[in-house]
Amino acid sequence: MDKKNNLWAWILGICIIIGFSSLGYLGGKSAVKIKEYERVVTVKGLSEKDFLADTVLMPIEYITNSNDLESLYDSLKESESKVRNFLINKGIDDKEISVSNIEIEDRSRYSNGEKLDFIYLGTQKITVYTKKVEKINNIKKELQELLKEGVYLSGNQYTSHIELVAKFTLNKPEVK
């Protein structure tokens, strides 16, 4: 009986070795096959080429605060109207302007019983997506005019940065 158990242990051991060897072989072949699908182009040397942007994405984020949700909503809608009119007067088409949902923060949740001047903080963003890159550069310089109209612009560098997009294609090199 002892020899029988020993034989089964050897058979099990050989099966495990064959299984791990097969797994290693197939895993290696699969890794090589997956790498072939990446189709990465490697370029050696130093070369740069500038592309002029043909599309611009400019978010304008504005905020307001209040102790009443209704007046907060009205204030944000008034700011939206002022920003939209400002952009249209500067030559941006209405179809190039999109408005995000209103975000409201209830500051009383974090007050720890302290008296707050304003309970609610509301944020909204208008985004301009256009091919009028030069106009956007000029508008960006004139955004402070909105402060005179009572629109408080958020200075959040992560949500209010302008993105320039250039469309280009790479030509295949000629092989001689």
N, C-alpha and C positions, 0 to 999 in steps of 0.2 A: 504494500500500500504506500509505503514511503517512496518507492521508486516511481509509482504512478503519479503521485503529487509532484515529484521532482520533474518528471517528463512534461506535465502540464505547465509548470513554471517556465521550463525552457521554451515550450511552444508559445506561451504568452509573451515571453521576453523577445523572441524572434519576431513575432507579429508587431509588437510595439516598435522595435527597431525599424522594420520595414515601413510601418505607418509613418513614423517621424521622418524617415529618409524620403519617402514619397511626398510628404507635406513640404519638406524643405525644397525639393526639386521643383514641385509645382508652384510653390510660393515665389521662388526665384524667377521662374519663367514668367509668372504673372507680373512681377515687379518690372521686369524688362519691357513687357508688353504695355504696361500702363505708362511708363516713361516715353514710349514711342508716340503715345497719343497726345502728349503735351505740346508738341510742335513748337518748341522754343527756338527763336532766332537769336543767335549769338553774333554780336558785331564786335570786332576788335579794332581798336584805334580810337582816336579822338575826333569827334565831329559833332557839331551843333548846328541846328537850323532853327531860326525863329519863325513862328507862324503867327500871323495876325489873328486875333480872336474875331469870330464872326457872329457869336452869340454871347449874350450876357444874362446872368441871373442875379438880380439884386433884391434882397429882402430888406424891407423897412419894418422894423418892429417898434411898436409904441405901447406905452403902458399908462394906466391911470389907477387911482385908488378912491375908495368911497366906503361909507358905512352902510350903504343901501345897495342891494344888488340891481334894482331897477335903474337908479341913477348911474351906477357903474356901467351898465349895458348902454344906456343913452350916451354917456360920455365916450365910450369906445366907438359907437356908431357915428358920432359926430366927428371924432378923430379920423375914422375911416373915410368919411366923406371929404374931409379937408385934404387928406393925403391923396385920395383918388383925383380930386380936382386939381391939386398941385401937379400931379404927374401928367394929367391930360393937358393942362395949360403949357407944360414943357414939351409937348409933342409925342407923348406916349399914347398909343391906341388903347381903348378900354378893353379890347380882347387880349391885350398883352399883360393885363393886371389880374392877379388872382388874390383872393382873401382867405386867410386861414380861419379856423374856428377860434373862438374866444377861449382863453385859458384863465381860470379864476383861482386865486390862492386865498384861502381863509387863514389870515394871519393870527386869528385868535387861538387857533390850535397850538401855536408855538409860544404864546405870550406868557405862560406860567402865572397868570393872574395880574400881570402888569397892564396898566391902562394904555391902550393904543390910540393913536390919532385916527387911524383908518383901519378897519377890520379887513376889507377885501382889497386885493390887488389884482387888476385885470390886465392881461396881455393879449395883443393881437398882432398879426403880421400880414403885411401886404407884400407880395412878391411880383416883381416885374421880370418877365421872360421875353427878351426882344433881341433883334439883330441890330438895333441902333446903338452900337457900342459907344460912339463919340457923344451921343446925347446923354447916355448914362453917366459918362465921365463928368459932363457939365452938371447934370442934376445932382450928382453926389456932392459936388462942391456947394450947391445951393440948398441942401436939405435943412440947414439951420433956419431957413425962412419959415419952416413949419413951427418952430418954437414961438415965433411972434404970434402965430395963430392959436397957440395953446396946446399944441400937440407935443407931448413929452416923448422924445425918441429914446429908445433903450440903447445903451452903449455896449450891449453884450457882444463881444468879439466873436463868439462861437456861433451865434444864430444870426448875425447881421453882416457877415462878410460877403463881398461880391465875388462871384465866380465867373471867370471868362472861359469860354469854350471855343476851341479851334477845331475845325473839321479838316482832317488831312488823310491821305493814303500813302502807303509806302509802295514804291515801284520795285518790281523784282529786278535784281541786277542782271545785266546781260552776261552770259557765259560765252567766252570765245575759245 
